[in-house]
């Protein structure tokens, strides 16, 4: 008769150990998932910061390019006026050479940004 009482107690103890093992495993997994979530949130924050910095850089580059394009358009207009005026521009040959040099420098700068 003692043997019959001992068997249910052993079964209950095994089930209790099994439940405790399951709960410990579950707790470990939840803890690991929480740590992973924390790490991923940190990475997400870093990536958003990097995206913001890159967008600012892109906007700065676009604004610089827009300004260079406007300058190029203005200089092309001046060049067209100079060419259409022929030799009656009032510039000396030295001034024309300096103007051509400036135009070439600006075009080079614009091309380097593209």
C-alpha beads as a LAMMPS data file, in Angstrom:
LAMMPS data file: protein, C-alpha beads

114 atoms
113 bonds

1 atom types
1 bond types

-500.0 500.0 xlo xhi
-500.0 500.0 ylo yhi
-500.0 500.0 zlo zhi

Masses

1 110.0

Atoms # bond

1 1 1 0.000 0.000 0.000
2 1 1 2.888 2.375 0.639
3 1 1 4.061 1.740 -2.852
4 1 1 0.763 2.976 -4.320
5 1 1 0.961 6.225 -2.338
6 1 1 4.576 6.751 -3.365
7 1 1 3.858 6.366 -7.081
8 1 1 1.407 9.308 -7.304
9 1 1 3.794 11.461 -5.262
10 1 1 6.644 10.647 -7.652
11 1 1 4.416 11.436 -10.613
12 1 1 3.410 14.775 -9.064
13 1 1 7.044 15.638 -8.336
14 1 1 8.065 14.792 -11.900
15 1 1 5.260 16.919 -13.297
16 1 1 6.216 19.764 -10.958
17 1 1 9.870 19.565 -12.036
18 1 1 8.768 19.453 -15.657
19 1 1 6.617 22.569 -15.217
20 1 1 9.432 24.369 -13.394
21 1 1 11.877 23.455 -16.172
22 1 1 9.406 24.667 -18.765
23 1 1 8.865 27.944 -16.910
24 1 1 12.625 28.462 -16.510
25 1 1 13.146 27.828 -20.224
26 1 1 10.303 30.204 -21.037
27 1 1 11.778 32.863 -18.711
28 1 1 15.212 32.504 -20.334
29 1 1 13.702 32.892 -23.789
30 1 1 11.660 35.925 -22.754
31 1 1 14.762 37.477 -21.203
32 1 1 16.806 36.791 -24.365
33 1 1 14.024 38.232 -26.547
34 1 1 13.899 41.361 -24.377
35 1 1 17.661 41.827 -24.738
36 1 1 17.436 41.373 -28.495
37 1 1 14.603 43.908 -28.694
38 1 1 16.677 46.400 -26.696
39 1 1 19.651 45.932 -29.029
40 1 1 17.477 46.283 -32.120
41 1 1 15.935 49.491 -30.793
42 1 1 19.423 50.895 -30.259
43 1 1 20.432 49.952 -33.794
44 1 1 17.216 51.465 -35.134
45 1 1 17.973 54.722 -33.348
46 1 1 21.522 54.771 -34.757
47 1 1 20.244 54.061 -38.268
48 1 1 17.664 56.849 -38.043
49 1 1 20.393 59.247 -36.923
50 1 1 22.584 58.164 -39.842
51 1 1 19.683 58.577 -42.285
52 1 1 19.003 62.083 -40.961
53 1 1 22.673 63.028 -41.381
54 1 1 22.771 61.627 -44.920
55 1 1 19.560 63.455 -45.850
56 1 1 21.053 66.724 -44.556
57 1 1 24.210 66.086 -46.604
58 1 1 22.115 65.302 -49.664
59 1 1 20.065 68.481 -49.274
60 1 1 23.244 70.530 -48.850
61 1 1 24.731 68.977 -51.996
62 1 1 21.513 69.587 -53.937
63 1 1 21.429 73.227 -52.841
64 1 1 25.070 73.677 -53.832
65 1 1 24.404 72.064 -57.195
66 1 1 21.366 74.305 -57.737
67 1 1 23.470 77.378 -57.006
68 1 1 26.187 76.194 -59.388
69 1 1 23.614 75.569 -62.099
70 1 1 22.237 79.090 -61.667
71 1 1 25.752 80.518 -61.847
72 1 1 26.470 78.471 -64.956
73 1 1 23.236 79.665 -66.566
74 1 1 24.120 83.275 -65.752
75 1 1 27.636 82.893 -67.137
76 1 1 26.375 81.231 -70.297
77 1 1 24.027 84.164 -70.775
78 1 1 26.914 86.590 -70.336
79 1 1 29.021 84.538 -72.737
80 1 1 26.245 84.599 -75.313
81 1 1 25.983 88.363 -74.953
82 1 1 29.732 88.705 -75.371
83 1 1 29.774 86.517 -78.445
84 1 1 26.814 88.282 -80.024
85 1 1 28.391 91.679 -79.392
86 1 1 31.398 90.619 -81.423
87 1 1 34.510 92.707 -80.947
88 1 1 32.656 95.713 -79.503
89 1 1 32.592 94.485 -75.926
90 1 1 34.890 97.068 -74.489
91 1 1 37.031 94.347 -72.904
92 1 1 40.681 94.148 -73.522
93 1 1 42.181 90.845 -74.648
94 1 1 43.562 90.344 -71.137
95 1 1 40.106 90.856 -69.572
96 1 1 38.567 88.376 -72.031
97 1 1 41.193 85.775 -71.166
98 1 1 40.529 86.291 -67.435
99 1 1 36.778 85.949 -68.004
100 1 1 37.268 82.765 -70.042
101 1 1 39.444 81.383 -67.239
102 1 1 36.769 82.129 -64.648
103 1 1 34.106 80.501 -66.793
104 1 1 36.209 77.382 -67.274
105 1 1 36.936 77.225 -63.508
106 1 1 33.251 77.451 -62.644
107 1 1 32.313 74.817 -65.226
108 1 1 35.018 72.541 -63.803
109 1 1 33.662 73.014 -60.273
110 1 1 30.126 72.251 -61.442
111 1 1 31.255 69.152 -63.304
112 1 1 33.152 67.912 -60.247
113 1 1 29.933 68.113 -58.175
114 1 1 27.909 66.169 -60.726

Bonds

1 1 1 2
2 1 2 3
3 1 3 4
4 1 4 5
5 1 5 6
6 1 6 7
7 1 7 8
8 1 8 9
9 1 9 10
10 1 10 11
11 1 11 12
12 1 12 13
13 1 13 14
14 1 14 15
15 1 15 16
16 1 16 17
17 1 17 18
18 1 18 19
19 1 19 20
20 1 20 21
21 1 21 22
22 1 22 23
23 1 23 24
24 1 24 25
25 1 25 26
26 1 26 27
27 1 27 28
28 1 28 29
29 1 29 30
30 1 30 31
31 1 31 32
32 1 32 33
33 1 33 34
34 1 34 35
35 1 35 36
36 1 36 37
37 1 37 38
38 1 38 39
39 1 39 40
40 1 40 41
41 1 41 42
42 1 42 43
43 1 43 44
44 1 44 45
45 1 45 46
46 1 46 47
47 1 47 48
48 1 48 49
49 1 49 50
50 1 50 51
51 1 51 52
52 1 52 53
53 1 53 54
54 1 54 55
55 1 55 56
56 1 56 57
57 1 57 58
58 1 58 59
59 1 59 60
60 1 60 61
61 1 61 62
62 1 62 63
63 1 63 64
64 1 64 65
65 1 65 66
66 1 66 67
67 1 67 68
68 1 68 69
69 1 69 70
70 1 70 71
71 1 71 72
72 1 72 73
73 1 73 74
74 1 74 75
75 1 75 76
76 1 76 77
77 1 77 78
78 1 78 79
79 1 79 80
80 1 80 81
81 1 81 82
82 1 82 83
83 1 83 84
84 1 84 85
85 1 85 86
86 1 86 87
87 1 87 88
88 1 88 89
89 1 89 90
90 1 90 91
91 1 91 92
92 1 92 93
93 1 93 94
94 1 94 95
95 1 95 96
96 1 96 97
97 1 97 98
98 1 98 99
99 1 99 100
100 1 100 101
101 1 101 102
102 1 102 103
103 1 103 104
104 1 104 105
105 1 105 106
106 1 106 107
107 1 107 108
108 1 108 109
109 1 109 110
110 1 110 111
111 1 111 112
112 1 112 113
113 1 113 114
